[in-house]
Amino acid sequence: MYKVMIVDDEPSIRTGLPKIIDWEAYDFSISAVARNGDDAVKKLKNDYPDLIITDIKMPILDGFGLINHIRNNLNDSKMPFIILSGYDEFEFAKRALKYNVKSFLIKPVDEEELITSLCEIREELSQDNAFPHFYQQRMENFNHNYLEIEDFKLLSEAIENNRTAEIEGLVEQIFHRFMEEKLHPNLVRIHLGNFLFKISTLVKELGGTVEDIDSKERLMAVHAGNLNAIRLKNILIEFSLNAAHYLDELKKSCRIINRVKQYVEKYYYKNLKLKDMAELLYINPAYLGQLFKKETGMLFCQYVNDKRLQNAKKLLLRTDLPIYQIAERVGYKNVDYFICKFKETENCTPLEYKNKQMKA
């Protein structure tokens, strides 16, 4: 059964069109209804259809805006559209041809014209589907055995190392295996889920979040049995390329922050300022501050202060230096300020801390 989304700002169309014909008789079902193009874009994230029937003139985002979003922003050149319009205008028809729209129907919709369009689109969808009879095939004809697909491991490695030139070819190989093995849609979904988990783990190890990767939501929303293989393959390619770029950016961020940490470790006793660090690394100070907070969970000044106090505690236990000298050695010019910062973190003065540790 192919899924259909209806997009129209007229309530009578949204409620009437689903009832105008027996959709299931032509292998279609209404999966979503949206009141304009913007509403449709939001619903696409949760339920991606096989066909969109859309009005042209709508508020916020019109029909051509919706088509443009799917063709260009979502990189879906295959999505079939049926355009509805109350205006029999040649200009609309010309624009519809430009976007590779399948049908242009004038309101009120003629049942026979709609059925003819659906039958033509159904034929094209069944040809587009790379999995043989993926929608109609009997359950016993699918392969229910879970087999490891080595290409997923290779794809993860290509993403991790930002080898973008390899990604499209690897995804092609993966889908060739899906077709060759005649895997059941549920197994396809399991493979995709395992792959997403692997990428998510890589991202988390570098302090990122998989939700920040563009097209992740589209891949997660996919039910393999309700989407033709060509479209699913394109979404996986897009996600993989975005993930490779995102991981590369995270690695760069980690390298920058590691350099900052190393510098602080070595020169914590000096008058360190974020602005000076940014100049040293040729980075915008505000960006460096945001990056440092994201990676460490601390402001730069808090991190420096923490390092100073850690080293102050070592000096308290290993030397007999007076408190004012320890304060100077770790970078505090004012001994009273040093004692105040020490009490904030340890709930006692430096001398009290030393005495407690010595007794213990």
C-alpha positions in Angstrom: 0.0 0.0 0.0 1.4 3.4 -1.1 1.1 6.3 1.4 -0.5 9.6 0.3 -0.3 13.0 1.9 -3.0 15.6 1.0 -2.1 19.3 1.4 -4.8 21.9 1.1 -5.9 25.0 3.0 -9.6 24.2 2.3 -11.2 22.0 5.0 -13.7 20.7 2.5 -10.8 19.3 0.4 -9.0 17.9 3.4 -12.1 16.0 4.5 -13.7 15.3 1.1 -10.8 14.1 -1.0 -10.1 11.0 1.2 -13.7 10.0 0.6 -14.0 10.7 -3.1 -12.7 7.3 -4.2 -11.8 3.9 -2.7 -8.1 4.6 -2.4 -7.2 1.1 -1.2 -8.7 -0.4 -4.4 -5.8 1.3 -6.2 -3.1 0.4 -3.6 -3.1 3.8 -1.9 -4.0 5.0 1.6 -4.2 8.5 3.1 -1.4 8.7 5.7 -1.4 12.4 6.5 -3.4 15.6 5.8 -1.8 19.1 6.1 -3.4 22.5 5.9 -0.5 24.2 4.0 3.0 23.6 2.8 4.6 24.5 6.2 2.4 22.1 8.0 3.3 19.4 5.4 7.1 20.0 5.9 6.6 19.4 9.7 4.6 16.2 9.1 7.1 14.8 6.6 9.6 14.3 9.4 7.3 11.8 11.1 5.6 10.1 8.1 7.2 10.3 4.7 4.6 9.5 2.0 5.0 8.0 -1.5 2.8 10.6 -3.2 1.8 14.1 -2.4 -1.4 15.7 -3.6 -1.2 19.5 -3.0 -3.1 22.7 -3.7 -1.1 25.6 -5.3 -2.4 28.7 -3.5 -2.0 28.3 0.2 -0.8 30.6 3.1 2.7 30.6 4.6 4.1 28.1 2.1 2.3 27.4 -1.1 2.3 24.2 -3.3 5.3 25.2 -5.4 7.2 26.1 -2.2 6.5 22.7 -0.8 7.6 21.0 -4.0 10.8 23.1 -4.1 11.6 22.1 -0.5 11.3 18.4 -1.3 13.2 18.6 -4.5 16.0 20.8 -3.3 16.2 20.7 0.5 15.4 17.0 0.9 17.1 16.1 -2.4 14.1 13.9 -3.4 13.8 14.0 -7.2 11.5 11.0 -7.3 8.6 12.1 -5.1 5.5 12.2 -7.4 3.1 15.1 -7.1 -0.5 15.7 -8.1 -1.3 19.4 -8.2 -4.8 20.8 -7.4 -5.9 24.2 -8.5 -9.0 26.3 -8.8 -7.4 28.2 -11.6 -7.1 26.8 -15.1 -4.0 28.8 -15.9 -1.3 27.9 -18.3 1.5 29.4 -16.2 0.8 27.0 -13.3 0.9 24.1 -15.8 4.3 25.3 -17.1 5.8 25.5 -13.6 4.3 22.1 -12.8 6.2 20.6 -15.7 9.4 22.3 -14.5 9.1 20.5 -11.2 8.4 17.1 -12.8 4.8 17.1 -11.5 2.8 14.0 -12.6 -0.7 15.5 -12.9 -2.4 18.9 -12.8 -6.0 18.6 -11.8 -8.6 21.4 -11.7 -11.0 21.7 -8.8 -13.5 20.3 -8.3 -11.6 17.1 -8.8 -12.9 14.7 -11.4 -12.9 11.1 -10.0 -11.9 9.5 -13.3 -9.0 11.9 -13.8 -7.8 11.3 -10.3 -8.0 7.5 -10.7 -6.1 7.7 -14.0 -3.3 9.7 -12.4 -3.1 7.3 -9.4 -2.8 4.2 -11.7 0.0 5.9 -13.7 1.9 6.9 -10.5 1.4 3.4 -9.0 3.0 1.9 -12.1 6.0 4.2 -11.8 6.4 3.6 -8.0 6.4 -0.2 -8.5 9.2 0.3 -11.1 11.2 2.6 -8.9 11.2 0.1 -6.1 14.5 -1.7 -6.2 13.3 -4.5 -3.9 11.3 -6.9 -6.1 7.6 -6.6 -5.2 8.6 -5.0 -1.9 5.0 -3.9 -1.1 2.9 -6.8 -2.5 5.3 -9.8 -2.1 4.1 -12.6 0.2 5.9 -12.8 3.6 7.3 -16.3 2.9 9.2 -14.9 -0.1 11.3 -12.6 2.0 14.6 -13.6 3.7 14.0 -13.5 7.5 17.6 -14.5 8.4 19.7 -11.7 9.9 23.1 -11.6 8.2 25.9 -9.2 9.0 26.6 -6.8 6.2 30.3 -5.9 6.1 29.6 -2.8 4.0 27.9 -1.1 7.0 31.2 -1.4 8.9 33.1 0.0 5.9 30.5 2.8 5.7 31.0 3.7 9.4 34.8 3.8 8.9 34.4 6.1 5.9 32.2 8.4 7.9 34.5 8.4 10.9 37.5 9.3 8.8 35.6 11.7 6.5 36.3 9.7 3.3 33.2 11.2 1.6 34.3 10.0 -1.9 33.6 6.4 -0.7 30.2 6.9 0.9 27.9 6.8 -2.1 29.5 3.7 -3.5 29.3 1.9 -0.2 25.6 2.8 0.2 25.0 1.4 -3.3 26.7 -1.8 -2.3 24.5 -2.0 0.9 21.3 -1.7 -1.1 22.5 -4.2 -3.7 22.9 -6.6 -0.8 19.4 -5.8 0.4 18.0 -6.6 -3.0 20.2 -9.6 -3.6 19.3 -11.2 -0.2 15.6 -10.2 -0.6 15.7 -9.0 3.1 12.4 -8.5 4.9 11.7 -4.8 5.5 12.0 -5.4 9.3 15.6 -6.7 8.8 16.4 -3.6 6.7 15.1 -1.4 9.5 17.3 -3.4 12.0 20.4 -2.9 9.9 19.7 0.9 9.7 19.0 1.0 13.4 22.3 -0.7 14.3 24.1 1.6 11.9 22.6 4.7 13.5 23.6 3.4 16.9 27.2 3.0 15.8 27.3 6.6 14.4 25.6 7.9 17.5 28.3 6.3 19.7 31.0 7.9 17.6 29.4 11.3 17.9 28.8 11.0 21.7 32.5 10.0 22.2 33.5 13.3 20.7 31.0 15.3 22.8 28.4 15.8 20.1 24.8 14.8 19.7 23.3 12.8 16.8 20.3 15.0 16.8 22.5 17.8 15.3 23.0 15.8 12.1 20.8 17.0 9.2 18.5 14.3 7.8 18.8 12.1 10.9 15.1 12.6 11.6 14.2 11.6 8.0 16.2 8.4 8.3 14.7 7.6 11.8 11.1 8.1 10.5 11.5 5.7 7.6 9.5 2.5 7.7 11.4 0.5 5.1 8.4 -1.4 3.9 6.6 1.9 3.1 9.3 3.7 1.1 10.7 2.8 -2.2 14.4 1.8 -2.1 15.7 4.6 -4.3 14.3 7.3 -1.9 15.6 5.4 1.2 19.0 5.0 -0.4 19.2 8.8 -1.1 18.3 9.6 2.5 21.0 7.2 3.8 23.6 8.8 1.5 22.6 12.3 2.6 22.7 11.3 6.3 26.1 9.6 5.9 27.7 12.7 4.2 26.3 15.0 6.9 27.5 12.7 9.6 31.0 12.6 8.1 31.1 16.4 8.0 29.8 16.7 11.6 32.3 14.2 13.0 35.1 16.1 11.2 34.0 19.3 12.8 33.8 17.7 16.3 37.4 16.4 15.9 38.6 19.8 14.9 36.9 21.2 18.0 38.5 18.5 20.2 42.0 19.3 18.8 41.5 23.0 19.6 40.3 22.4 23.1 43.1 19.9 23.8 45.6 22.6 22.8 43.9 25.0 25.2 44.0 22.5 28.0 47.7 21.7 27.4 48.5 25.4 27.5 46.7 25.9 30.7 48.3 22.8 32.3 51.7 24.3 31.5 51.1 28.0 32.2 48.2 28.0 34.8 50.2 30.3 37.1 50.3 33.1 34.5 47.7 35.8 33.9 45.7 33.7 31.3 42.9 35.3 29.4 40.5 33.8 26.8 41.2 36.6 24.4 44.9 35.9 24.5 44.3 32.1 23.9 42.0 33.0 20.9 44.7 35.2 19.4 47.2 32.4 19.8 45.0 29.9 18.0 43.7 32.5 15.4 40.1 32.0 16.5 37.3 34.4 17.4 37.2 34.7 21.2 33.4 34.3 21.5 33.5 31.2 19.4 36.4 29.7 21.5 34.5 30.5 24.7 31.4 28.7 23.4 33.4 25.8 22.1 35.3 25.5 25.4 32.1 25.5 27.5 30.5 22.9 25.2 33.5 20.6 25.4 34.4 20.9 29.1 31.2 22.0 30.7 33.1 24.9 32.3 33.9 28.5 31.5 37.5 29.2 30.6 38.1 31.2 33.8 36.6 28.4 35.9 38.8 25.8 34.3 42.0 28.0 34.9 40.9 28.5 38.5 40.3 24.8 39.0 43.8 24.0 37.7 45.3 26.6 40.1 43.5 25.2 43.1 44.5 21.6 42.2 48.2 22.6 42.1 47.7 24.7 45.3 46.5 21.6 47.1 49.6 19.6 46.0 51.9 22.4 47.3 50.0 22.5 50.6 50.7 18.8 51.2 54.2 18.5 49.7 55.8 21.7 51.0 56.0 23.9 54.1 55.6 27.1 52.0 53.5 29.8 53.7 50.0 30.4 52.2 50.9 33.7 50.5 53.8 32.0 48.6 51.6 29.1 47.5 49.0 31.7 46.3 51.7 33.5 44.2 53.1 30.3 42.8 49.7 29.1 41.4 48.9 32.5 39.9 47.0 34.5 42.7 48.5 37.9 43.4 46.1 38.5 46.3 46.3 36.0 49.1 42.8 36.9 50.4 41.3 36.2 47.0 43.1 32.9 46.9 41.7 31.9 50.3 38.2 33.0 49.2 38.3 30.8 46.0 39.7 27.9 48.0 36.9 28.0 50.5 34.3 28.1 47.7 35.4 24.7 46.4 36.7 23.0 49.6 34.5 24.6 52.3 37.6 25.3 54.4 40.7 27.5 54.3 44.0 26.3 52.8 45.5 25.8 56.3 42.5 23.9 57.5 42.7 21.7 54.4 46.4 21.0 55.1 45.8 20.1 58.8 42.9 17.8 57.9 44.9 15.9 55.3 48.0 15.6 57.5 45.8 14.1 60.3 44.2 11.7 57.9 
